[in-house]
């Protein structure tokens, strides 16, 4: 038996968004979410007992597939060092709002656990955004007001 943790995938939180509850439940494949189904109480090995509805235990992460380290133009990370050596940054182009996003759906044991995960992810997303003010300025200046003649 291996005691080593296997990391399957790393998700870059640049341009990511966390959504929970009913909207996350709607992304489940058809037939997997039944809102009228009665909730059943669950007991876990560590003593947690909960009877939260299914929609209260789901959250999802919408994200664009950026290379890990993209968005760090400050020069502190290894990806920024590579970009300085290889040319323009990978994230020089701000993705369109209509660009295809990937979805990662997560299920927690309780509503409280889901809220903690959402808070932690939103905090990390804000850290990523505030660590690169130049990118944030470019994002704010991307759109223009559309005038009808």
C-alpha positions in Angstrom: 0.0 0.0 0.0 1.3 3.4 -1.0 1.1 6.2 1.5 2.1 8.8 -1.1 -0.5 11.3 -2.2 -1.2 11.2 -5.9 -2.1 14.7 -7.3 -4.3 14.2 -10.4 -4.7 17.7 -11.6 -3.9 21.2 -10.6 -6.4 23.9 -11.4 -5.2 27.5 -11.9 -7.6 29.9 -10.2 -7.0 32.8 -12.6 -10.4 33.7 -14.0 -12.1 31.1 -11.8 -15.6 31.4 -10.2 -17.2 29.4 -7.4 -20.9 28.6 -7.5 -22.9 26.6 -5.0 -26.3 25.3 -4.1 -29.1 25.0 -6.7 -27.0 26.3 -9.6 -24.3 23.7 -8.9 -27.0 21.0 -8.7 -28.2 22.0 -12.1 -24.9 21.0 -13.7 -25.3 17.4 -12.7 -26.1 15.0 -15.5 -29.9 14.7 -16.1 -31.6 12.3 -13.7 -29.0 12.7 -10.9 -30.6 15.7 -9.2 -34.1 15.2 -7.8 -35.1 18.3 -5.8 -38.4 16.7 -4.5 -36.6 13.7 -3.1 -36.7 13.6 0.7 -33.5 14.1 2.5 -31.9 11.2 4.4 -29.9 11.5 7.5 -26.2 10.6 7.2 -23.7 9.7 9.9 -19.9 9.7 9.2 -17.1 7.9 10.9 -15.9 11.0 12.7 -19.2 11.5 14.4 -20.7 14.1 12.0 -24.5 13.7 11.6 -26.3 15.7 8.9 -29.5 15.7 7.0 -28.8 18.6 4.5 -30.5 18.4 1.1 -28.3 17.4 -1.8 -28.2 20.8 -3.3 -26.8 22.2 -0.1 -23.8 20.0 -0.3 -22.7 20.7 -3.8 -20.4 23.4 -5.2 -18.6 23.9 -8.5 -15.6 25.7 -9.8 -15.9 27.3 -13.3 -12.4 27.9 -14.7 -10.5 28.5 -17.9 -7.6 26.1 -18.5 -4.6 28.3 -18.0 -1.2 26.8 -17.5 -0.3 26.6 -13.8 1.5 29.8 -12.8 -0.2 31.9 -15.4 -1.2 35.2 -14.1 1.9 35.7 -12.0 3.6 38.5 -13.8 5.3 39.9 -10.7 8.3 37.8 -11.4 8.3 35.8 -8.2 7.1 32.4 -9.5 8.9 29.9 -11.7 6.3 30.5 -14.5 7.1 34.2 -14.6 10.8 33.5 -14.8 10.2 31.2 -17.8 8.0 33.8 -19.5 10.7 36.5 -19.1 13.1 34.1 -20.8 10.7 32.9 -23.5 8.8 36.0 -24.5 5.3 37.3 -23.9 3.1 35.9 -21.1 0.7 33.0 -21.8 -2.2 35.0 -20.3 -1.6 38.2 -22.4 -4.9 37.5 -24.0 -7.9 38.0 -21.6 -10.5 35.3 -22.4 -13.8 36.4 -23.8 -16.8 36.2 -21.5 -18.4 33.7 -24.0 -15.2 31.5 -24.0 -15.7 27.9 -23.1 -15.1 27.1 -19.4 -14.4 23.9 -17.7 -16.4 22.8 -14.6 -15.3 20.9 -11.6 -18.1 19.7 -9.4 -17.6 18.8 -5.7 -19.8 17.2 -3.1 -19.3 17.9 0.6 -20.6 16.2 3.7 -22.6 19.2 5.0 -23.7 22.7 4.2 -21.2 24.1 6.7 -18.4 22.2 5.0 -19.5 23.5 1.6 -19.5 27.1 2.9 -16.0 26.7 4.3 -14.7 25.3 0.9 -16.4 28.1 -1.0 -15.0 30.8 1.3 -11.5 29.3 1.1 -11.6 29.1 -2.7 -13.0 32.7 -3.1 -10.2 33.9 -0.8 -7.6 32.2 -2.9 -9.2 33.5 -6.1 -9.0 37.1 -4.7 -5.3 36.6 -3.7 -4.5 35.5 -7.3 -6.4 38.6 -8.7 -4.8 41.1 -6.3 -1.3 39.6 -6.9 -1.4 40.8 -10.5 -2.7 44.3 -10.7 -1.6 44.8 -14.4 -3.8 41.9 -15.4 -6.8 43.2 -13.4 -6.4 46.6 -15.1 -6.3 44.9 -18.6 -9.5 42.9 -17.7 -11.3 46.1 -16.6 -10.4 47.9 -19.8 -11.3 45.0 -22.1 -15.0 45.8 -22.7 -16.4 48.9 -24.2 -19.9 50.3 -24.0 -22.0 49.4 -27.0 -24.0 52.2 -28.5 -27.0 51.7 -30.8 -27.1 54.2 -33.6 
